[in-house]
Amino acid sequence: MTADFTCMLGTPQKQTKKRHRVVQFMDHEGKEISVVTSLMDITAEKIANMYKSRWAIESFFRWIKQNLNVPVLFGTTKKAVFNQLFAALIAYVCLKFLHTQGIKKNNTKPLSFAGFTRLFLCAALPLEWRIRVKEILMFHWDINHSTTV
């Protein structure tokens, strides 16, 4: 903790009636964070941990929006949201796996993950990539469906 104090917020003409608590601390990158709260009966460490936990959740949702391409939720129930996000996460992991495995082959033209995903979803992958994806899928199909006696 770098600071823990109370103060009135605003200008003299338009100031809050109640005092607010300001807790200052360092984040994981060494930047100083200031949090204003009305919580007076909780330790500064607990407030800092609450903020860090909330920030981790916000960062995770930002990652979901940027990587899983879920612009609209089809349902609003907990189960509907979970199912849609889980399906998007599975699709992301599968595409990331195919892209990573495809890069390992020297004769494939380099593609960014975004480029690979766009071309894959539009069925427009270059021929060498389509061959490589088929090899990867067949390899894993054979491993998972081989019968041992």
QUIGIHU-V557749 format. One record per pair of residues at least 12 apart in sequence whose ideal C-beta (glycine too) atoms are under 10 Angstrom apart, sorted by sequence separation. I is the first residue (numbers start at 1). J is the second residue. D is the distance in whole Angstrom. If there is no record, write none. Layout:
BEGIN
I|J|D ; I|J|D
END
This chain:
BEGIN
6|18|9 ; 7|19|6 ; 8|20|7 ; 22|34|6 ; 23|35|5 ; 35|47|6 ; 72|84|9 ; 73|85|8 ; 99|111|7 ; 6|19|4 ; 7|20|6 ; 9|22|9 ; 22|35|7 ; 23|36|8 ; 35|48|7 ; 37|50|9 ; 99|112|9 ; 100|113|9 ; 103|116|9 ; 116|129|7 ; 120|133|8 ; 5|19|10 ; 6|20|7 ; 7|21|8 ; 21|35|9 ; 22|36|6 ; 23|37|7 ; 37|51|9 ; 70|84|7 ; 99|113|5 ; 102|116|7 ; 111|125|8 ; 5|20|10 ; 6|21|5 ; 7|22|6 ; 21|36|7 ; 22|37|8 ; 33|48|8 ; 35|50|9 ; 70|85|7 ; 98|113|10 ; 99|114|10 ; 111|126|8 ; 5|21|7 ; 6|22|7 ; 20|36|5 ; 21|37|5 ; 23|39|9 ; 35|51|5 ; 68|84|9 ; 99|115|9 ; 100|116|10 ; 109|125|10 ; 4|21|7 ; 5|22|6 ; 20|37|7 ; 21|38|7 ; 34|51|10 ; 68|85|7 ; 70|87|9 ; 96|113|7 ; 99|116|5 ; 108|125|10 ; 109|126|6 ; 116|133|9 ; 4|22|7 ; 5|23|9 ; 20|38|6 ; 21|39|7 ; 33|51|7 ; 70|88|5 ; 95|113|8 ; 98|116|8 ; 99|117|7 ; 102|120|10 ; 108|126|8 ; 109|127|10 ; 111|129|7 ; 3|22|7 ; 4|23|5 ; 5|24|9 ; 19|38|9 ; 20|39|10 ; 21|40|6 ; 23|42|9 ; 25|44|7 ; 33|52|9 ; 35|54|10 ; 68|87|9 ; 69|88|7 ; 70|89|9 ; 98|117|9 ; 108|127|10 ; 109|128|6 ; 3|23|7 ; 4|24|7 ; 18|38|7 ; 20|40|9 ; 21|41|10 ; 23|43|9 ; 24|44|9 ; 25|45|8 ; 68|88|4 ; 96|116|9 ; 108|128|5 ; 109|129|7 ; 2|23|9 ; 3|24|4 ; 4|25|9 ; 19|40|8 ; 21|42|9 ; 23|44|5 ; 27|48|9 ; 64|85|7 ; 67|88|9 ; 68|89|6 ; 92|113|10 ; 95|116|7 ; 96|117|9 ; 99|120|8 ; 107|128|6 ; 108|129|6 ; 1|23|7 ; 2|24|5 ; 3|25|8 ; 16|38|10 ; 18|40|10 ; 22|44|10 ; 23|45|9 ; 25|47|8 ; 26|48|9 ; 33|55|9 ; 67|89|9 ; 68|90|10 ; 69|91|9 ; 95|117|5 ; 98|120|7 ; 1|24|7 ; 2|25|6 ; 21|44|9 ; 23|46|9 ; 25|48|4 ; 68|91|8 ; 69|92|8 ; 102|125|9 ; 105|128|8 ; 108|131|9 ; 1|25|5 ; 2|26|7 ; 23|47|5 ; 24|48|9 ; 25|49|9 ; 27|51|9 ; 28|52|8 ; 61|85|10 ; 64|88|8 ; 68|92|5 ; 105|129|9 ; 107|131|9 ; 108|132|5 ; 1|26|9 ; 23|48|6 ; 27|52|7 ; 64|89|8 ; 67|92|6 ; 92|117|9 ; 95|120|7 ; 107|132|8 ; 108|133|10 ; 21|47|8 ; 25|51|8 ; 91|117|9 ; 95|121|8 ; 102|128|9 ; 103|129|10 ; 105|131|9 ; 9|36|7 ; 23|50|10 ; 25|52|9 ; 28|55|9 ; 98|125|10 ; 102|129|6 ; 105|132|5 ; 23|51|8 ; 27|55|8 ; 28|56|10 ; 64|92|9 ; 102|130|10 ; 104|132|9 ; 3|32|9 ; 7|36|9 ; 67|96|9 ; 102|131|10 ; 103|132|9 ; 2|32|6 ; 91|121|10 ; 99|129|9 ; 102|132|5 ; 105|135|8 ; 2|33|9 ; 3|34|8 ; 98|129|9 ; 101|132|8 ; 102|133|6 ; 105|136|9 ; 2|34|9 ; 101|133|8 ; 104|136|9 ; 102|135|9 ; 6|40|8 ; 98|132|9 ; 99|133|9 ; 101|135|9 ; 102|136|7 ; 98|133|6 ; 101|136|5 ; 100|136|10 ; 101|137|10 ; 98|136|6 ; 101|139|9 ; 4|43|9 ; 5|44|10 ; 97|136|8 ; 98|137|8 ; 101|140|9 ; 4|44|4 ; 3|44|9 ; 4|45|9 ; 1|43|9 ; 2|44|10 ; 1|44|5 ; 4|47|8 ; 97|140|9 ; 1|45|7 ; 4|48|10 ; 1|47|9 ; 2|48|10 ; 67|113|9 ; 1|48|7 ; 67|114|10 ; 69|117|9 ; 67|117|10 ; 69|121|10
END
